[in-house]
Amino acid sequence: MADAFIYYRLASNSSNKEGASNTPALLKTNFPSQVLEFTLPDELLESVSMMYENNVKDSPVSEPDGTRRINKQDNGLMGIRFTFRGRFREASSDITTLISFAKILQVESTTATNALGFGKFGFYTDNTTIKPFNVDPDKNYGLTIKSFNINRTGQTPKNFDFEIIMTFGGTF
């Protein structure tokens, strides 16, 4: 995969889209602690997947005459989840950055103008312009970190495989 970024924006320091027209690459320059960059060969983002789930309820009904039916109730969107998988090499700073991302407050207070109340995290890769695989958070939508998993596998002691799960908030 090409170079990619997982990053967060803040209305409070004007790194949000409304405060500044920062691309993820400019965020890396202006706010380096807010960006986790994947560049070959040391950081590899191997795959990105998206799971979309509707909230449709099935209600089985049995009529007195023996007729059986399943009624449907559409309750909108259940959730959208992104899964990022890859490998860190020489990873001490990348692992530290990921841990600090997971520890920060994932949303901003919605009482502030242009606050990122649905999630302050975004994802960008330069090899696709297709949404939903590039999500740049703003006051209408964003991502939050649900969980991450880091594994050391193989014979190379400095290789760490990771999986990051982020969930979407806002209007899709």
C-alpha positions in Angstrom: 0.0 0.0 0.0 1.2 3.6 -0.6 1.9 6.1 2.1 -0.9 6.5 4.6 -1.8 8.5 7.7 -3.9 7.9 10.7 -4.3 11.3 12.4 -6.5 13.4 14.6 -7.6 17.0 14.3 -8.6 19.5 17.0 -10.7 22.6 16.9 -8.9 23.9 19.9 -5.5 24.3 18.1 -7.1 25.1 14.6 -5.9 21.8 13.1 -9.5 21.0 12.2 -10.7 21.4 8.6 -12.7 24.5 9.4 -9.7 26.1 11.2 -7.1 25.3 8.6 -7.0 23.5 5.3 -4.3 21.1 6.4 -3.7 18.0 4.4 -2.5 15.0 6.5 1.0 15.7 5.2 0.8 19.3 6.4 -0.5 18.1 9.7 2.6 16.0 10.0 4.7 19.1 9.5 2.7 21.5 11.7 1.4 19.1 14.4 3.7 16.0 14.3 2.3 14.4 17.5 -1.1 14.2 15.8 -0.1 12.0 12.9 0.9 8.3 12.6 2.5 8.0 9.2 3.0 4.7 7.4 5.9 4.9 5.0 7.7 2.0 3.4 9.8 0.2 4.4 9.6 0.8 8.2 5.9 1.2 8.6 3.6 -0.9 6.5 -0.1 -0.6 6.3 -1.0 -3.9 4.6 -4.8 -3.7 4.5 -7.8 -1.5 5.2 -11.3 -2.9 5.5 -14.7 -1.4 6.1 -17.7 -3.1 7.6 -21.1 -1.5 7.2 -24.0 -2.9 9.3 -27.7 -1.9 9.1 -29.9 -2.1 12.1 -32.7 -4.2 10.7 -34.8 -6.2 13.2 -36.5 -9.5 12.2 -39.8 -10.1 14.1 -41.2 -13.6 13.6 -45.0 -13.7 13.6 -47.2 -16.8 13.7 -50.9 -16.1 12.7 -53.8 -18.1 14.2 -54.4 -19.9 10.9 -50.8 -21.2 11.0 -49.3 -18.7 8.5 -45.8 -17.9 9.4 -44.2 -14.6 8.5 -41.1 -12.5 9.4 -41.8 -8.8 9.7 -38.9 -6.4 9.2 -38.2 -3.1 11.0 -35.5 -0.8 9.6 -33.9 1.2 12.4 -31.2 2.8 10.4 -27.5 2.3 10.6 -26.1 0.0 13.3 -22.4 0.9 12.7 -19.4 1.3 10.5 -16.1 -0.2 11.5 -12.7 0.2 9.8 -9.9 -2.3 10.4 -6.3 -1.4 9.7 -3.7 -4.1 9.6 0.1 -3.7 9.1 3.6 -3.9 10.5 5.9 -1.6 12.4 9.7 -2.1 12.1 11.9 -0.2 14.5 8.6 0.6 16.1 9.2 2.2 19.5 8.0 5.7 18.5 5.1 4.3 16.4 3.9 2.1 19.2 4.1 5.0 21.6 2.2 7.2 19.2 -0.6 4.6 18.8 -0.9 4.2 22.5 -1.1 7.9 23.1 -3.8 8.1 20.3 -5.9 5.5 22.1 -5.6 7.3 25.5 -6.8 10.7 24.4 -10.4 11.8 24.5 -11.8 10.5 21.2 -14.4 13.4 20.7 -14.5 17.1 21.4 -17.3 18.8 23.4 -20.1 19.7 21.0 -20.6 23.0 22.8 -17.5 24.5 21.0 -17.9 25.9 17.4 -16.8 23.4 14.8 -16.1 20.8 17.5 -15.4 17.2 16.4 -18.2 15.7 18.4 -18.4 12.5 16.3 -14.7 11.6 16.4 -11.5 13.5 15.9 -9.6 10.8 14.0 -9.2 10.5 10.2 -7.5 8.2 7.7 -5.8 9.1 4.4 -3.9 7.2 1.8 -2.6 8.7 -1.4 -3.4 5.7 -3.6 -7.2 6.1 -3.5 -9.5 9.0 -3.5 -12.6 6.8 -3.1 -14.7 7.5 -0.1 -15.2 5.9 2.4 -11.5 4.9 2.5 -10.3 8.4 3.1 -12.1 9.9 6.1 -11.2 13.4 7.1 -13.0 14.4 10.3 -15.1 17.5 10.6 -18.1 18.6 12.7 -20.4 16.2 10.8 -18.5 12.9 11.1 -15.2 11.3 12.2 -13.6 8.2 13.5 -12.7 7.0 17.0 -10.3 4.3 18.1 -12.2 1.4 19.5 -9.3 -0.9 20.0 -5.9 -2.0 18.8 -3.8 -5.1 19.0 0.0 -5.4 18.7 1.8 -8.7 18.2 5.4 -9.7 17.8 5.6 -12.6 15.4 8.3 -14.2 13.3 12.0 -14.4 13.8 12.8 -10.7 13.4 12.7 -9.2 16.9 11.9 -5.7 15.8 8.8 -6.6 13.7 5.4 -5.9 15.3 2.2 -6.7 13.6 -0.8 -4.5 14.5 -4.5 -4.3 14.0 -6.4 -1.0 14.7 -10.2 -0.9 14.8 -11.8 2.5 14.4 -15.5 3.2 14.4 -17.4 5.9 12.4 -19.6 8.5 14.0 -21.9 11.1 12.4 -23.8 11.2 9.2 -22.8 8.7 6.5 
